[in-house]
Amino acid sequence: MNKSLFLVFLFSLLGGCALTPQKVLVNPDVRVIESEAGKGKTVALKVTDARPDKILGYRTTRLDKDSIILTDSDIAKVVQEKLYEGLKKRGFNVDVLSEGAPRSLRVEVHTLQYSAPTGSWTGGIRIIATVHAVVKNGDTTYENLYEVENKERVIIKPSQEKNEELINKTLADVLQRMLQDQKLIALLAK
């Protein structure tokens, strides 16, 4: 292949790599094994989105509007719904309206972040989810920070559907980790 034909081919290939913003639906599949650990105790649940930036991330190291990943999902509401379902499966009654209940679980979403730390052509992506939970039962308090980091090697930047899948998996993993914390469950059930 002659040099000029190769350059035309290369530039046409690069032109097809233009990025456009992605909007993902945040709806993690949180898997919880049903049990009677909660003994029917009522728990007041409150979830807030404490992320400093509502942008989920960027698909390249260039932090420009064309590589941005956004969501219209209300992260606090989504997490609250998933925790509500998970706590019910663990045998608790859950009240999202109660403020001064003797048993409460307060959760803050600190991080849900997507990045491409190794460059814009090939390499990998990284998704981090961090939630902070505070349990109060009478005079006893327990708190813990749960973090999950998932990495994936990629050659071509993932599609919107693939990024949505990866973001939801990471959020599901961190919520599952929290719902499997035996100290948290034991204090709520006490």
N, C-alpha and C positions, 0 to 999 in steps of 0.2 A: 504494500500500500504506500503510495507516495505521501510525502510529508504534508502537503496542503489538504489532501483528502482526509488524512488522519486528524488534522486540526479542525476541519469542518465537523467531522464526526464527534470529536471531543466537545466542541462548543455546543453542538445540538444536544448531546447527552447532558451537559451541565445545565443547559437551559431548562431541561425537564426536571431538575432538582429544586426548583423554586419552592419555597415554603409558604404556606398560608396559615393563619391562626387556627387553632383547634379548640373546640368546645366539647368537653366531656361531661357525661352524666355520672355523678358520684352516687353509686348504689352498691356498696360492698355486700358480698354473700358471706355473712358471719355464721359459721357453723358451730353450734353449741349442742353438746350431748344433754338430752333431757335427764333431769334428776329431781329429787325432792330435797336437795341441800338447803333450800330457802325455807322449808317448813311452813310455807304459807305466810311468812312475815311480810309486812308492808314496808316498802322502801320508797322514800321520796327521791326522785331522780331529776337532776338539773344538769344540762349540758350547755356549754358556751363555746363559741369559736374565738379563741384568743390569738389566732394567727395574726402577725403584724401586717401581712400582705395577703390579699385575697386571690392573688395570681397563683396558680398551681405550679407554674414553672415555664421553662423555655426549652425547646428541642435542640438548640445549639448553644455554643458558648457565647455567641453574639446575642445579647439580651435585647433583641429588637421585636417590634410589633408583629413581624411576620412569623416568628418562631414561638410565639406565646401559646400557652395552654391555659384555658379558662374554664369555668363552670358556672352555670346558672343555679346549681344545686345549693341549697341552704345547708352547709356542712353541719352546723349544730343540730338542725332538725333531723338530718339523715342519721347522724351518730346517735341521737336520742332514740329514734325509732328502732335502730338496730340493738341498742343496749336494752331497751324496753323488752323487745322480743327475746333477747338472750337471757335476761333476768327471769322472765316468765318461764322459759324452758328450764331454768335452774330451780324453779319452785317458789319464786317470790311473787307477791302481789306488788305491782309497781304503780306509784302515784306521781304523775308529772306536774301536778298542780299544787301539792302541799309544800309549804315553806318551813314550818316549825316541827316537822315530824321527828320522833325519837330516833329513827333510823334514816340516814340520808346518804346518797351517793352523788357527789358533785364532780363533774368531769369537764376538763378544759382541753380542747383540741389545740395543741401548741404548734404542730407542724404537719403539713401535708404538702410535700414539695417534690417536684420533678426536676431533674437536671441532667445535662449531658456534659459531665466534667472532663471528658477526655478529647474533646474536639468535635468539629462539625461534620467531618467526612465519615470516619469509622471510629469504632471504639465501643463505648457503652453508655448506658443510662443508669441513673440512680434515683430511687424514690424513697423518701423517708416519711414516716408517720410517727408522731409523738403525741401521746395523751397523758394528762396528769389527772389522777383520781384521788379524791379525798372522801373517806368513809367516816361517818360519825354515828356512833351508837351510844346514846347516853353521854357519859363523860369520856368515853374511849374514842380515840381518833387514829386512823391508819391512812397513810398516803403513800403513793408510789407513782413513779414516772415510767411509762411503758413506751419503748421505742422499737420500731422495726425498720430496717434498712434492706431494701431489695435492690440487687444490681443485675443487669442483663447486658450481655455482649451483643452488639448489633453491627451489621455492616451497612444497612440502609436504615435511615430514620424510620421508626415505627409509624404506622398509620394511626389515625384518630381512634379507631376501634381497638387496636393493640394497646395504645397508651391508656385508654379508658380501662381496659382489662388489667393492666399493670398497676394503675393507681388504685383501683378498687381492691385488688388482691392485697396490696400493702396496707390499706386501711382496714380490711377484714382481718389481716394477720395481727395487727396491733390491738384491735378490739377483742379478738379471740384470746390473746395473751392476757388481757385484763380480766376477762370473764373466767379464765382458768386459774387466776391467782387465789390459792386456797386461803391465804390470810384475809383477803378482801371478802370472799364469800363467807368465811367463818364469822367474821365480825358482823356482817349484815344479818346473818342467821341467828346470832346470839340473842 
